[in-house]
C-alpha cells in the first residue's frame, strides 16, 4: 500500500495535494464529486458509505487525504442537515473504510473551529465554534482523532491559489476587479492567508514524516481581508479603488464569522523546512487567467 487517495481532488486543496505528490514521483489517486471539468477523476460521494468502502478496498491506500467537504459557510448555516451529511457523516464513512485496511487519514480543517475572540490560535487552544460549519468541522476532527488509524488533522485558513472553479477569495477578487466591478470586503475579519501549493507541500511532507495529531499550516502573515485584497490587487496591477471596505455586520451574512482569527503555523511544519509564503510572493507565483 503506497498510494495516497485524495478525496476531493477537483477542489482547491485537493488538486494541489495531488500535484505535490506527483511532482515528487509518488503514487496518487484522486476522486471528485461534482466537478464537471475533472472527468478524469472517478466520482465519489462521501455520504455513500458503501461506495467509500468499495473505493478504499479497491485502492488500498496507505493514506487518505480528506479534502472533500461542504465549505460554503452560508450554505452550512441555512442547510445544517446537508452540511452534517457531508462534513460529519462523510468523515465517519471515510474513517470506517480506512480502518478496514489500516490507512492513515488526513483531515483538512479550519480556523472556524475557534470563536475568533483571541486569535491567532495554536493547536492546543480550546475549540469554540460559532457557526454550523465550524461545529461540524469540530465533529469531523473528533471522528478522525478518535477513530482513524494514524490520524492527522491539518488546520488552515483563507486558502487561495489557482483552481479550475475560481471560487477562492483571490480568484474571485481577480475576476471582479479585472471586469471593472466593485467588490465589498470585510475590514474586521482577520486571518492568515494561505497559498494552496504551500499548504499541499506541507500536507505531503507531514504525511511522509509520520506526523500525527493536530497541526496548523498557514501563510506567514496575519491581516484583515481588506488588506489581503488591497495587497493582492497591487501585485496584479488592478484598481484598488474598486475595493470597498465594510464591516461583517454590513454584509448581512447568516453565519457568524470568527473575526480575530487565524492560526500560528506549527513547529512541526517549520521543522520540515516548508516555506509558507506571504501574500505578494504567493500572488506573483500564480499563473493568472480566469481558469
VENRAWO-V356652 format. One record per residue. N is the residue number from 1. RES is the residue in one small letter. SS is DSSP state (a for helix, b for strand, c for the rest). Layout:
BEGIN
<<N	RES	SS> <N	RES	SS>>
END
This chain:
BEGIN
<<1	x	c> <2	x	c> <3	x	c> <4	x	b> <5	x	b> <6	x	b> <7	x	b> <8	x	c> <9	x	c> <10	x	c> <11	x	c> <12	x	a> <13	x	a> <14	x	a> <15	x	a> <16	x	a> <17	x	a> <18	x	a> <19	x	a> <20	x	a> <21	x	a> <22	x	a> <23	x	a> <24	x	c> <25	x	c> <26	x	c> <27	x	c> <28	x	b> <29	x	b> <30	x	b> <31	x	b> <32	x	b> <33	x	c> <34	x	c> <35	x	c> <36	x	a> <37	x	a> <38	x	a> <39	x	c> <40	x	c> <41	x	c> <42	x	b> <43	x	b> <44	x	c> <45	x	c> <46	x	c> <47	x	c> <48	x	c> <49	x	a> <50	x	a> <51	x	a> <52	x	a> <53	x	a> <54	x	a> <55	x	a> <56	x	a> <57	x	a> <58	x	a> <59	x	a> <60	x	c> <61	x	c> <62	x	c> <63	x	b> <64	x	b> <65	x	b> <66	x	b> <67	x	c> <68	x	c> <69	x	c> <70	x	c> <71	x	c> <72	x	c> <73	x	a> <74	x	a> <75	x	a> <76	x	a> <77	x	a> <78	x	a> <79	x	c> <80	x	a> <81	x	a> <82	x	a> <83	x	a> <84	x	a> <85	x	a> <86	x	a> <87	x	a> <88	x	a> <89	x	a> <90	x	a> <91	x	a> <92	x	a> <93	x	a> <94	x	a> <95	x	a> <96	x	a> <97	x	a> <98	x	a> <99	x	a> <100	x	a> <101	x	a> <102	x	c> <103	x	c> <104	x	b> <105	x	b> <106	x	b> <107	x	b> <108	x	b> <109	x	b> <110	x	b> <111	x	a> <112	x	a> <113	x	a> <114	x	c> <115	x	c> <116	x	c> <117	x	c> <118	x	c> <119	x	c> <120	x	c> <121	x	b> <122	x	c> <123	x	c> <124	x	c> <125	x	c> <126	x	c> <127	x	c> <128	x	c> <129	x	c> <130	x	c> <131	x	c> <132	x	a> <133	x	a> <134	x	a> <135	x	a> <136	x	a> <137	x	a> <138	x	a> <139	x	a> <140	x	a> <141	x	a> <142	x	a> <143	x	a> <144	x	a> <145	x	a> <146	x	a> <147	x	a> <148	x	c> <149	x	b> <150	x	b> <151	x	b> <152	x	b> <153	x	b> <154	x	b> <155	x	b> <156	x	b> <157	x	c> <158	x	c> <159	x	b> <160	x	b> <161	x	c> <162	x	c> <163	x	c> <164	x	c> <165	x	c> <166	x	c> <167	x	c> <168	x	c> <169	x	a> <170	x	a> <171	x	a> <172	x	a> <173	x	a> <174	x	a> <175	x	a> <176	x	a> <177	x	a> <178	x	a> <179	x	c> <180	x	c> <181	x	c> <182	x	c> <183	x	b> <184	x	b> <185	x	b> <186	x	b> <187	x	c> <188	x	c> <189	x	c> <190	x	b> <191	x	b> <192	x	c> <193	x	c> <194	x	b> <195	x	b> <196	x	a> <197	x	a> <198	x	a> <199	x	a> <200	x	a> <201	x	a> <202	x	a> <203	x	a> <204	x	a> <205	x	a> <206	x	a> <207	x	a> <208	x	a> <209	x	c> <210	x	c> <211	x	c> <212	x	c> <213	x	b> <214	x	b> <215	x	b> <216	x	b> <217	x	c> <218	x	c> <219	x	c> <220	x	c> <221	x	c> <222	x	c> <223	x	b> <224	x	b> <225	x	a> <226	x	a> <227	x	a> <228	x	a> <229	x	a> <230	x	a> <231	x	a> <232	x	a> <233	x	a> <234	x	a> <235	x	a> <236	x	a> <237	x	c> <238	x	c> <239	x	c> <240	x	a> <241	x	a> <242	x	a> <243	x	b> <244	x	b> <245	x	b> <246	x	b> <247	x	c> <248	x	a> <249	x	a> <250	x	a> <251	x	a> <252	x	c> <253	x	c> <254	x	c> <255	x	c> <256	x	c> <257	x	c> <258	x	c> <259	x	c> <260	x	b> <261	x	c> <262	x	c> <263	x	b> <264	x	c> <265	x	c> <266	x	c> <267	x	a> <268	x	a> <269	x	a> <270	x	a> <271	x	a> <272	x	c> <273	x	c> <274	x	c> <275	x	c> <276	x	c> <277	x	c> <278	x	c> <279	x	a> <280	x	a> <281	x	a> <282	x	a> <283	x	a> <284	x	a> <285	x	a> <286	x	c> <287	x	c> <288	x	c> <289	x	c> <290	x	c> <291	x	c>>
END
